Amino acid sequence: MVKQTRAVRTRQQLLSAAAVEFDLHGYEGTSFSRLSRRAGISVGAVTFHFEAKADLAAAVAQRGTALARNVVGDAERRDGRAVDTASVLLLALGALVEREAAVRAAIRLSQEGGRAGPSWCGAWLPSFHALLEQAAARGELVPGVEPRPVAGLACHLLSGTAWRVRRRPTALPGRALEELRELWRLVCRGVVAEPYAGPPAAGPDGELRATLPYAVRSPSVPPQGGP
């Protein structure tokens, strides 16, 4: 039992270190030797848990996509306008991107292509697009606005948020989320029918919360651990 507990702890430690490595250096730039140094375990321990780097990448991507699916599940239980739920979902995902290295790693691994593991955008984009379709059907979007390109833009915005967090590790916690909020606000001004109060707020842990006026700022996101 003690050995089993230690093995589980080592595996989680390894996955956390791998998430940071894949986020910062991508698939090709990540090696078992780098992973062993970051995780503080031997290369033999790394290969005991994951014989191939592709298997480790898939496990990290799975963790990142699972976090996204949890947020989608919260969105599907939310009441109110579909366009507001879509905004809350986007900002909740943005909070995950800023806080979780596994999410940023899943995004990067998906962008590199040809890697094992699920697509990160595929974990939430269909639901986000469906919300925009509902919003269009209910007259919540400006007539003539097509939901699909708006959903695609949301995917690019989250990918850009991941890039900003990666390139500015010393930025104040919550800064990337606030930038995402401002960008989405500009998008919504052009696509959301009146009246429009601005994106609702997402909580500091990425959970969904009730619609708030845009003037009410969400709390800062806790800092992401890493190098």
Number of C-alpha atoms within 10 A of each C-alpha: 6 7 8 9 10 11 15 13 12 18 18 13 15 23 22 21 24 28 27 25 23 27 25 20 14 19 19 9 11 18 16 19 14 15 23 19 12 18 20 13 15 14 16 13 16 22 14 12 16 17 12 12 18 14 15 23 25 18 21 29 28 21 22 26 23 18 19 25 17 15 21 24 14 15 24 15 9 15 11 9 14 24 27 26 27 25 26 28 30 32 26 26 27 28 27 26 30 28 25 23 28 29 29 30 30 29 25 22 25 19 15 11 10 8 16 17 20 20 20 27 21 14 20 22 19 14 19 29 19 16 24 26 19 17 22 22 12 12 13 21 23 16 12 8 14 14 20 16 11 17 22 14 14 23 20 13 18 25 18 15 21 26 19 16 21 19 11 11 15 10 13 12 18 20 15 25 27 18 15 21 24 15 13 19 19 13 14 20 14 11 19 22 16 11 7 15 16 21 25 28 28 27 19 19 15 25 20 25 18 14 19 17 12 16 11 9 14 16 13 16 21 14 15 15 11 14 9
